[in-house]
Amino acid sequence: MPPHRPLRLPDPDTFDHDAALAACARGDRAALRRLYEREAGFLLGVALRIVRDRAAAEDVLHDAFMNFWTKAATFDARRGAGRGWMVGIVRHRALDAVRAGARTVSADEETMDALRDDEDAAPDMAEAFATRADLGRLDVCLARLDTAKRNCVLYAYLDGCTHTEIAERLGAPLGSVKAWIRRGLNSLRECLA
């Protein structure tokens, strides 16, 4: 049996995402494959943190890579890094999936039978439905934030980034990032109240 080797994550600094996206825009399928091989695991993790379901995260990832292929020509390196553009697409796709899931709440036959048999379960189910509705409201409230505040809040609470890491990602002063997060959270509280 071969010795177990630790998993090595790709170093984003050694791969030219911008060039790969430009090649995709020219129809280079090999470039899309390189992007997939390089980033699929990481991007699946981003989607999974948002949708919290493996199958849904895989669907998000598939849709995102279709977007990378069809919309690569819209990527503008002057507006940000290629990897950030890709993460943004995955994040937006995942949030769309959560929003769509909040609109449709399905239950299997076994669950419905249990609800009919157990009258005490109704308050628990009502709470579950209310939680799903709140997720949809949260997405609406996030969409109302300006881009800087929304990105800071998402980086902090979905990606678990520190204020310093967010400032580095956005190329913004640390004080501004802290203020954007504070104001963004205040706006979200007001919107959800």
C-alpha positions in Angstrom: 0.0 0.0 0.0 1.5 3.4 -1.0 2.2 5.9 1.8 -0.6 8.4 2.4 0.3 11.8 1.1 -1.4 14.9 2.5 -3.7 16.8 0.1 -2.0 19.8 -1.4 -4.2 22.7 -2.3 -3.3 24.7 -5.4 -1.5 28.0 -4.8 -3.7 30.6 -6.5 -0.7 32.8 -7.0 1.0 30.4 -9.4 -1.9 30.0 -11.8 -2.9 32.7 -14.3 -6.7 32.7 -14.0 -7.0 35.8 -16.1 -5.2 34.2 -19.0 -7.2 31.0 -18.7 -10.5 33.0 -18.8 -9.2 34.9 -21.8 -8.5 31.6 -23.5 -12.0 30.4 -22.7 -13.4 33.5 -24.3 -11.5 32.5 -27.5 -13.1 29.0 -27.3 -10.2 27.1 -25.8 -11.7 24.1 -24.1 -8.4 23.0 -22.6 -8.3 26.3 -20.7 -11.7 25.5 -19.2 -10.5 22.0 -18.3 -7.4 23.6 -16.6 -9.7 25.9 -14.6 -11.8 23.0 -13.6 -8.9 20.8 -12.5 -7.4 23.8 -10.6 -10.5 25.2 -8.9 -13.4 22.8 -8.8 -12.7 21.5 -5.3 -12.3 25.0 -3.9 -15.4 26.3 -5.7 -17.4 23.3 -4.6 -16.5 24.2 -1.0 -17.7 27.8 -1.5 -21.0 26.6 -2.9 -21.4 23.9 -0.2 -20.9 26.5 2.6 -23.8 28.5 1.2 -26.3 25.8 0.0 -25.4 23.2 2.7 -26.3 20.3 0.4 -23.8 18.3 -1.7 -26.1 17.7 -4.6 -27.2 21.3 -4.8 -23.6 22.5 -4.5 -22.6 20.2 -7.4 -25.4 21.7 -9.5 -24.2 25.2 -8.6 -20.7 24.3 -9.6 -21.8 22.9 -12.9 -23.9 26.0 -13.7 -21.0 28.2 -12.6 -18.5 26.4 -15.0 -21.1 26.8 -17.8 -21.1 30.5 -17.0 -17.3 30.7 -17.0 -17.4 29.2 -20.5 -20.2 31.2 -22.0 -19.5 34.5 -20.2 -15.6 34.5 -20.2 -15.6 37.3 -22.7 -17.3 39.6 -20.2 -14.5 39.1 -17.6 -12.5 42.4 -17.3 -9.2 42.0 -15.5 -9.2 45.8 -14.8 -12.2 45.3 -12.5 -10.7 42.5 -10.5 -8.9 39.2 -10.4 -10.1 36.2 -12.5 -10.3 33.9 -9.5 -12.4 36.5 -7.6 -14.7 36.8 -10.6 -15.1 33.0 -10.6 -15.8 32.9 -6.8 -18.4 35.7 -7.3 -20.2 33.7 -9.9 -20.3 30.6 -7.7 -21.5 32.7 -4.7 -24.3 34.3 -6.7 -25.4 31.0 -8.2 -25.4 29.4 -4.7 -27.4 32.3 -3.3 -29.9 32.0 -6.2 -30.2 28.3 -5.3 -30.9 29.1 -1.7 -33.5 31.7 -2.7 -35.1 29.3 -5.1 -35.2 26.6 -2.3 -36.8 29.1 0.1 -39.7 29.5 -2.4 -40.2 25.8 -2.8 -40.3 23.7 0.3 -40.8 20.0 -0.5 -41.5 17.1 1.8 -41.4 13.5 1.0 -44.4 11.1 1.5 -43.0 9.7 4.8 -42.6 13.2 6.3 -46.2 14.1 5.2 -47.5 10.9 6.8 -45.6 11.7 10.0 -47.1 15.2 10.1 -50.6 13.8 9.7 -50.0 11.2 12.5 -48.4 13.6 15.0 -50.2 16.8 15.7 -47.4 17.9 18.0 -45.0 18.1 15.0 -46.9 20.9 13.4 -45.2 23.7 15.4 -41.8 22.3 14.5 -42.7 22.2 10.8 -44.1 25.7 11.0 -40.7 26.8 12.4 -38.9 25.1 9.6 -41.0 26.8 7.0 -40.4 30.1 8.7 -36.7 29.5 8.7 -36.8 28.8 4.9 -38.7 32.0 4.3 -36.2 34.0 6.4 -33.4 32.7 4.2 -35.2 34.2 1.2 -35.7 37.5 3.0 -32.0 37.5 3.9 -31.1 37.2 0.2 -33.4 40.1 -0.7 -31.8 42.2 2.0 -28.3 41.3 0.9 -29.2 42.3 -2.6 -30.2 45.8 -1.3 -26.7 46.4 0.1 -24.1 48.2 -2.0 -21.5 45.9 -3.5 -18.7 46.8 -1.0 -20.8 46.2 2.1 -22.4 43.0 0.6 -19.0 41.5 -0.3 -17.5 42.3 3.1 -20.4 40.7 4.9 -20.2 37.6 2.7 -16.4 37.3 2.9 -16.7 37.6 6.7 -19.6 35.3 7.4 -19.5 32.8 4.5 -15.8 32.5 3.8 -14.7 33.2 7.4 -12.2 35.8 6.4 -10.7 38.2 8.9 -11.0 42.0 8.4 -7.4 42.0 7.3 -8.0 39.2 4.7 -11.1 41.1 3.4 -9.1 44.3 3.1 -6.4 42.4 1.1 -9.0 40.7 -1.2 -10.7 44.0 -1.9 -7.6 46.2 -2.0 -9.3 48.5 0.4 -8.2 50.1 3.7 -8.8 48.1 6.8 -10.8 50.9 8.5 -13.1 51.0 5.5 -13.7 47.3 5.6 -14.6 47.4 9.3 -17.0 50.2 8.6 -18.6 48.5 5.7 -19.2 45.3 7.7 -20.6 47.3 10.6 -22.9 49.3 8.3 -23.8 46.3 6.3 -24.9 44.3 9.4 -26.9 47.3 10.6 -28.7 47.5 7.3 -29.4 43.8 7.3 -30.8 44.0 10.9 -33.1 46.9 9.8 -34.2 45.1 6.6 -35.0 41.8 8.5 -36.8 43.6 11.4 
